[in-house]
Amino acid sequence: MIDQAKVRVLLLESIHPDAVSRLEAEGYQVESVRNALDEVELIERIPGVHLLGIRSKTQVTAKALEAADSLVAIGAFCIGTDQIDLAAASQAGIAVFNAPFSNTRSVVELALAEIIAMTRRLTEKNELMHQGVWDKAAHGSHEVRGRRLGIVGYGNIGTQLSVLAENLGMHVSFYDTADKLALGNAQRCGSLDELLESVDVVTLHVDGRPGNAGFFGAEQFARMRPGAIFLNLSRGIVVDHVALREALTSGHLTGAAVDVFPKEPKGRGDEFVSELRGLPNVILTPHIGGSTEEAQSDIGDFVANKLTHFVQEGNTTLSVNLPSIALPAQSGMSRIIHVHKNMPGVLAQVNSILAEHSVNVEGQLLSTRGEYGYLITDISGSYSEDVLDQLRAMSQTVRLRVLS
């Protein structure tokens, strides 16, 4: 059982002050660190920590989780969770939460701004003006209206970008490996090649799972239409930047906008190294797709609330790795959280142990997901430590928590 007043929280990568305030309001001891931590640094800092908050740069590896002797939940204050070893977290009964919707609008607005900037050649015009050169020529500058946008990855961001781009008069095509409903007049492409060969702008919105590493390289750039524009606001590992540079310097692509990189500096002010530096037709941004005050505030509130509810109630709604479950809290009850291997007979065995010790069940909810099950049981009256010992001793038990 965790004493609420002694809950330790470690927040990395300058997580928004709203998250700090929300967690401190519960009486938690919050330590906020500006930069990301590498594996060795995280292993040193994580013992005794109950809640860990990260963004995209900190890698939460299996080794780091082995050193986490008190950790109950991880909050990814961003969309992606590929920086976390989810299998190891599940195996330890550690819940993982993220913010799948909070920064969608910010990423979409940046993508649209970059599409317009490159289509109008604003980066080149801006550079010339700063050099004192007045070039009012319209050559190579276009409206986005009527141009074809190809979206690779039709999830939360891809779909909202689809709708807003269409409102600007663009014709939208998309490709996704999953069966997704087309919004508005968007056209689904049967293959990635079909999309690449038919659009003026290609924008990637895929996740960073290991299978997507090197997903977009020389072959894909070659299939894009001459003069096309390329954007990546998803994950740095999915694009071959050497191939992208070659496609740009050869003139095959007109321009590119890149917000994510295979290797990113740990903190503000650190040197940024990339093959794409120095190219006049490339917009480089430091992973700021979701870095607006509005998005970061929303993310801070959302994830901090998820962590708080998990600590206090055991509810896992929208958990990335554990079964999603929520049982309304009842006053005067003790709550037993049982994370277990998904095997037949677990519920019957738990209830048999409770019945043997005359423990009355007032509310109960079980859900499974893949290899694991998650059981919430509300009990009334007193119970002995022997009850908990027997529940922990079950061969299927992964983790047992008691809330009261």
Buried (B, 14 or more C-beta within 10 A) or exposed (E): EBEEEEBBBBBBBBBBEBBBEBBBEBEBBBEBBEBBBBBEBBBEBBEEBBBBBBBBBBBBBEBBBEBBEBBBBBBBBBBBBBBBBBEBBBBBBBBBBBBBBBBBBBBBBBBBEBBBBBBBBBBBBEEBEEEEEEEEEEEEEBEBEEBBBBBBBBBBBBBBBBEBBBEBEBBBBBBBEEEBEBBEEBBBBEEBEBBBBBBBBBBBBBBBBEEBBEBBBEEBBEBBBEEBBBBBBBBBBBBBBEBBBBBBEEEBBBBBBBBBBBEBBBEEEEEEEBBBEEBEBBBBBEBBBBBBEEBBBBBBBBBBBBBBBBBBBBBBEBBBBBBEBBBEBEEEBBBBBBBBBBEEEBBEBBBEBBEEEEBEBBBBBBBBBEEBBBBBBBBBEEBEEEBBEBBEEBEBBBBBBBBE
